[in-house]
Amino acid sequence: MLGICRGRRKFLAASLTVLCIPAITWLYLFAGSFEDGKPVSLSPLESQPHSPRYAAAGPRERESLEVRVREVEEENRALRRQLSLAQGRAPGPRRGNHSRTYSMEEGTGDSESLRAGIVAGNSSECGQQPVVEKCETIHVAIVCAGYNASRDVVTLVKSVLFHRRNPLHFHLIADSIAEQILATLFQTWMVPAVRVDFYNADELKSEVSWIPNKHYSGIYGLMKLVLTKTLPANLERVIVLDTDITFATDIAELWAVFHKFKGVILLLLDKLRKMKWEQMWRLTAERELMGMLSTSLADQDIFNAVIKQNPFLVYQLPCFWNVQLSDHTRSEQCYRDVSDLKVIHWNSPKKLRVKNKHVEFFRNLYLTFLEYDGNLLRRELFGCPSEADVNSENLQKQLSELDEDDLCYEFRRERFTVHRTHLYFLHYEYEPASDNTDVTLVAQLSMDRLQMLEAICKHWEGPISLALYLSDAEAQQFLRYAQGSEVLMSRHNVAYHIVYKEGQFYPVNLLRNVAMKHVGTPYLFLSDIDFLPMYGLYEYLRKSVIQLDLANTKKAMIVPAFETLRYRLSFPKSKAELLSMLDMGTLFTFRYHVWTKGHAPTNFAKWRTATTPYRVEWEADFEPYVVVRRDCPEYDRRFVGFGWNKVAHIMELDAQEYEFIVLPNAYMIHMPHAPSFDITKFRSNKQYRVCLKTLKEEFQQDMSRRYGFAALKYLTAENNS
């Protein structure tokens, strides 16, 4: 729930701003469904003894439950007396300050008030705000589960980072999927003065799984009930946010409410801890569920029930702290009279597709952060030292060792650039085949190659791992493109990993490494996005893996590469048909006319008549497309843009004594497209070519140091080529 104190230097009785959670004081934004502007409440407690579930309970169970109820009610009465005494000692509201107690029967303007946390409310006019110390850390808790929810978290975090002036500590209650995604994202984002801790949501399921729940968020919608048990015992205050929220102001304004009521919080925390929140909400839930089949609003139903028993604990916040855009709210009653909206809340399963007549205004505010360049949020908080970060320190050390006067400085710097990375941008669901022969197609692309995705999915039915190099705005364009494609949406075994743009060059080998690293199958087909594999290649490769015993040998299976200059091609359905098209000049061996050395060692003349796999030897500048085990070496990151990126990798495979085996019945075809920006730079910029040659020589020297005498052949081959 959200708490805030706004008004002409006036605020509510501070004692009522502390909620019934023993270990922490809670500020909480939440989602829920409402009818006619009112919270949907549970059935009255008085009716529970007549409910079917209560009647079905045994005599001992009913007696035990009633004893527990009486015990908690006695504790509540004691707490009520303590709060009354505290309220009498607290400064009362001054004249003109309008505050009122939360009521389950009243409309609340924005039709959603606060639950089980700090709640304070008054007019929308702003008085002097309580001060938050310059370097005070603000704690934020978020529950996040699954692939799609992680995208919402990023937008929420962007809106918080955009306005913030304080260090932040995010406490993320996440399942294994969301943790993998968000841990990588924050690690590569490298935002100063931001700390992130994860708590395993899957381990908490047993705490709430007994509660029947119809809410669209599923079991994770109940996780906030156990935050007091989940978060560190020494954490006294936290703002709890849903993922579908956009901040339009500094979150410190919200955090400041804790300072406003500082004295009373210190006075009552001991007593609140004795209230045993875990016992209170569980008992309340048990009583309420006797008269209903399931919760419809997830944890909100439970909070509402607690509040119904203890209405004096909760006060309403001004609606501009939670402008809800569900179809069942009366949000216009709030924002038509308020100019400084603080938080926009898309609390509907339909999210941005709600029927609010001003939805375009709110959607544009949301899209601002959705497409905002997250790299711009890596700003320092001056005067607030960040915690030591090993990765950041190592990066600074590496960059400091570079010579900025070096003509190839920008090339060298790219090797150490940390690109913000969002793994599994779309839902991914795939279990590798149990026979350990499964192969994933690995590729990378930018926005100008999106048109290849549908075609590749039609040619390759197996799993795919893609790294996409996009800006934040382009990532949203890709999302709309993918969600509008029946072909892409029907495929759940395609993993899309977004690597966000930064720097001058296309980091081709970093992209390949990202796509390779997040593969769940034993084997990789290292391809490029502008190639279409032959129909049936996936199954053919799986059979070849067994035939060539890739599991126990170091082999790289070569898929021969061809190309067409025609944008419309009747794709050959067999090797015989492909040979016929070669003879007619419809197809060519790949790059035969501009870069013969790249694929000549494949020995296409032998391939024409081959019926069994055959071995070929490495030669200078060889860069075939291969199938290898998942434990193969990574691509060398010093090569960016155009030139030598695949050549260096194949050289590394050869140095590690991989055998190169050409598959006799496999092929792939390169489809024509406009030249990339990087190849244009390579062709037009002499300095680009000079730097590429320098990096190539340095790579060969590194190979000599790593592989010794055996690596001398690469220098010899280069000199003779």
ABEGO torsion letter per residue (X at the ends): XBBBBBEBGBBBBAAAABBBBAABBBBBBBBBBBBGGBBBBBBBAAAAAABAAAAABBAAAAAAAAAAAAAAAAAAAAAAAAAAAAAAABBBBBBGBBBBBBBAABBAGAGBBBBGBBBBBBBABBBBBBBBBAABBBBBBBBBBEAAAAAAAAAAAAAAAAABABBBBBBBBBBAAAAAAAAAAAAAAGBBGBBBBBBBAAAAAAAAAABBBABAAEAAAAAAAAAAAABBAABABBBBBBAABBBABBAAAAAAAAAAAAAAAAAAAAAAAAAGAAAAAAAAAAAAAAABABBAAEAAAAAAAAAAABAAABBBBBAAABBBABAABBAAAAAAABABBABBBBBBAAEAABABAAAAAAAAAAAAAAABBAAAAABBBBGBBBBBBAAAAAAAAAAAABBAABAAAAAAAAAABBBBBBBGABBBBBBBBAAGABBBBBBBBBAAAAAAAAAAAAABABBBBBBBBBBAAAAAAAAAAAAABAAAAABAABBBBBBBBBEABBBAAAAAAAAAABBABABBBBBBAABBBBBGAAAAAAAAAAAAGAAABBBBBBBBBBBBABABBBBBABAAAAAAAAAAGABBBBGAAABAAAAAAAGAAAAAABABBBBBBBBBGBBBBBBBBAABBBBBAABBEBEGAAAAAAAAAAAAGBBBBBBAABBBBBBBBBBBAAAAAAAABAAAAAAAAAAAAAAAAAAAAAAEAAAAAAAAAAAAX
